[in-house]
Amino acid sequence: MTDLQHTAAARLAQLEWRWKPFVDLTSVEVYEMLAARSAVFVVEQHCVYGDIDGLDVEAWHLLAYGTGDDAALPTLAGYLRVLLPDAADADMRIGRVLTTVPFRGIGLGNAMLERSLMHIRAQWPGTPIRLHAQAHLQGFYGAFGFSPVSDIHDEDGIAHVWMRSL
């Protein structure tokens, strides 16, 4: 293992994971998740869209916290939400997947997908899972068993594809 891999593995091992329905999130956690989503999707990706879409309230949320540069307080390192099946859609849906800048390159995206799939399959066994991936991430999600179920299409100026796993 190289020094870089060792450092990344050590940072991943130190993360604190929180898996919660919206009603159990603290006001600070909600603020941090919305701030991170705005920073990554709106500012960094130059995508103006209605992030606060009313779906968070019924969703489950996976938050990963690590120590930042100041090491004094935990910092939101990664986040995703999981929408439950409803009358309009029988699939679980993973979305808003992000890692914050200080925690990129350590394998956090892999760890978040592994952990979220473990939670979903334990709580809702046998329920298919779908996600709306940026097209360039098909290989990443494919490694977790997701296959494209739509053509590549534009979503807010970014190429996306629907992917599904059974």
C-alpha positions as CSV (number, residue, x, y, z in Angstrom):
1,M,0.0,0.0,0.0
2,T,1.4,3.4,-0.9
3,D,1.5,6.3,1.5
4,L,-1.3,8.0,-0.4
5,Q,-3.5,4.9,-0.2
6,H,-2.7,4.5,3.5
7,T,-3.6,8.1,4.2
8,A,-6.9,7.8,2.2
9,A,-7.7,4.5,4.1
10,A,-7.0,6.2,7.4
11,R,-9.2,9.1,6.6
12,L,-12.1,6.8,5.5
13,A,-11.7,4.8,8.7
14,Q,-12.1,7.9,10.8
15,L,-15.4,9.0,9.3
16,E,-18.5,9.2,11.4
17,W,-21.6,7.9,9.5
18,R,-25.1,9.0,10.1
19,W,-28.1,7.3,8.5
20,K,-31.4,9.1,9.4
21,P,-34.8,9.9,8.2
22,F,-35.4,13.6,7.8
23,V,-37.4,14.0,11.0
24,D,-34.3,12.8,13.0
25,L,-31.9,15.3,11.4
26,T,-30.8,18.2,13.5
27,S,-31.1,21.7,12.3
28,V,-27.3,21.8,11.9
29,E,-27.3,18.6,9.8
30,V,-30.0,20.0,7.5
31,Y,-28.1,23.3,7.1
32,E,-24.8,21.4,6.4
33,M,-26.5,19.1,3.8
34,L,-28.2,22.0,2.0
35,A,-25.0,24.1,2.1
36,A,-23.0,21.2,0.6
37,R,-25.6,20.5,-2.1
38,S,-25.6,24.2,-3.0
39,A,-21.8,24.4,-3.1
40,V,-21.4,21.3,-5.3
41,F,-24.4,21.2,-7.6
42,V,-25.3,24.9,-7.9
43,V,-21.9,26.8,-7.5
44,E,-19.3,24.2,-8.6
45,Q,-21.3,22.6,-11.4
46,H,-22.8,25.9,-12.5
47,C,-26.3,24.4,-12.4
48,V,-29.2,26.6,-11.3
49,Y,-32.1,24.3,-10.3
50,G,-34.6,23.9,-7.5
51,D,-32.7,21.8,-5.1
52,I,-35.2,22.1,-2.3
53,D,-37.9,20.0,-4.0
54,G,-40.0,18.8,-1.2
55,L,-38.6,15.3,-1.4
56,D,-36.1,15.5,1.5
57,V,-38.9,15.3,4.1
58,E,-39.8,11.8,3.2
59,A,-36.2,10.7,2.4
60,W,-33.5,8.9,4.3
61,H,-30.2,10.7,4.4
62,L,-26.6,9.4,4.7
63,L,-24.1,11.9,6.0
64,A,-20.4,11.2,6.4
65,Y,-18.4,13.4,8.8
66,G,-14.7,13.7,9.0
67,T,-12.2,16.1,10.6
68,G,-11.3,19.1,8.4
69,D,-8.2,21.1,8.2
70,D,-8.8,22.8,11.6
71,A,-9.6,19.4,13.2
72,A,-11.7,21.1,15.8
73,L,-15.1,20.2,14.5
74,P,-16.5,17.4,12.3
75,T,-17.0,18.5,8.7
76,L,-19.5,17.2,6.3
77,A,-17.4,15.0,4.0
78,G,-20.1,13.3,1.9
79,Y,-23.8,13.1,1.5
80,L,-26.6,11.3,-0.4
81,R,-30.4,10.9,0.0
82,V,-32.6,7.9,-0.6
83,L,-36.2,8.4,-1.7
84,L,-38.6,5.6,-0.7
85,P,-41.0,3.9,-3.0
86,D,-44.3,5.7,-3.4
87,A,-47.5,5.5,-5.4
88,A,-45.8,7.0,-8.4
89,D,-42.5,5.0,-8.3
90,A,-42.0,1.5,-6.9
91,D,-38.2,1.8,-6.8
92,M,-35.9,3.2,-4.1
93,R,-34.0,6.2,-5.6
94,I,-30.6,7.3,-4.6
95,G,-29.8,11.0,-5.4
96,R,-27.9,14.1,-4.5
97,V,-24.6,12.1,-4.1
98,L,-21.7,14.3,-3.3
99,T,-18.3,14.5,-1.7
100,T,-17.0,17.9,-0.4
101,V,-13.7,19.2,-1.8
102,P,-11.5,18.4,1.2
103,F,-12.5,14.7,1.1
104,R,-12.2,13.9,-2.6
105,G,-9.8,11.3,-3.8
106,I,-10.0,9.1,-0.7
107,G,-12.6,6.6,-2.0
108,L,-15.5,8.3,-0.2
109,G,-17.9,7.8,-3.1
110,N,-17.3,4.1,-3.0
111,A,-17.8,4.0,0.7
112,M,-21.0,6.0,0.6
113,L,-22.5,3.7,-2.2
114,E,-21.5,0.6,-0.3
115,R,-23.0,1.8,2.9
116,S,-26.2,3.2,1.4
117,L,-26.8,-0.1,-0.5
118,M,-26.2,-2.1,2.7
119,H,-28.8,0.1,4.5
120,I,-31.3,-0.1,1.7
121,R,-31.1,-3.8,1.2
122,A,-31.4,-4.4,5.0
123,Q,-34.4,-2.1,5.5
124,W,-36.2,-2.7,2.2
125,P,-35.0,-6.2,0.9
126,G,-35.8,-7.0,-2.7
127,T,-36.8,-3.5,-3.7
128,P,-35.1,-2.3,-6.9
129,I,-32.9,0.7,-6.7
130,R,-32.6,3.5,-9.3
131,L,-30.4,6.6,-9.6
132,H,-30.1,9.4,-12.1
133,A,-26.4,9.5,-12.8
134,Q,-24.2,12.0,-14.5
135,A,-23.4,10.1,-17.7
136,H,-19.6,10.2,-17.2
137,L,-20.2,8.2,-13.9
138,Q,-21.8,5.2,-15.5
139,G,-18.7,3.1,-14.9
140,F,-18.6,4.1,-11.3
141,Y,-22.2,3.1,-10.7
142,G,-21.9,0.1,-12.9
143,A,-19.3,-1.3,-10.5
144,F,-22.1,-1.5,-7.9
145,G,-24.5,-3.4,-10.2
146,F,-26.3,-0.5,-11.8
147,S,-27.2,-0.7,-15.5
148,P,-28.5,2.1,-17.8
149,V,-32.3,2.0,-18.3
150,S,-32.6,5.2,-20.4
151,D,-30.8,7.0,-23.1
152,I,-28.3,9.7,-22.1
153,H,-30.2,13.0,-21.9
154,D,-29.7,16.6,-20.7
155,E,-30.7,17.5,-17.2
156,D,-30.0,21.1,-16.3
157,G,-27.1,21.3,-18.8
158,I,-25.4,18.1,-17.7
159,A,-25.6,14.7,-19.5
160,H,-27.5,12.2,-17.3
161,V,-28.7,8.6,-17.5
162,W,-31.1,6.6,-15.4
163,M,-29.5,3.5,-14.0
164,R,-31.1,0.6,-12.0
165,S,-30.0,-2.3,-9.8
166,L,-32.2,-5.2,-8.7
